[in-house]
Structures are given as structure tokens and as C-alpha cells.
Amino acid sequence: MSQTIGYTLAALGPTIFGLIATHTNSIGWALLFLIILGFLMIILGFQAGRPGTID
């Protein structure tokens, strides 16, 4: 199940990037989108990797 979701999100990435670049006629906004996603992944990665147990 999680692999299916992961592959779906991975397939949507280039499509969204292309749509942003096409609609704005600039690659700058698409790169900003990637930078924001990168920071979001860093934050979520730290949250997921913090020590602790699930009760």
C-alpha cells in the first residue's frame, strides 16, 4: 500500500513541475516549489526520526 502511494507521488512530481513551469512561463516558480517541498521533507523527516515509542 505505501509503495503504491510512493510511486504515485513520485510520478506526479515531474507532472506538477511541468505544469507550474508551463503556466508561469518561468522555471523559477517550479524551482521554488521544489525548494519548499525539500524543506517540508526535512521537517517531516526529523519528526518521523525522533526517538520515542508509540503507545
C-alpha positions, 0 to 999 in steps of 0.5 A: 500500500505505501509503495503504491502511494510512493510511486504515485507521488513520485510520478506526479512530481515531474507532472506538477513541475511541468505544469507550474513551469508551463503556466508561469512561463518561468522555471523559477516558480517550479524551482521554488516549489521544489525548494519548499517541498525539500524543506517540508521533507526535512521537517517531516523527516526529523519528526518521523526520526525522533526517538520515542515509542508509540503507545 
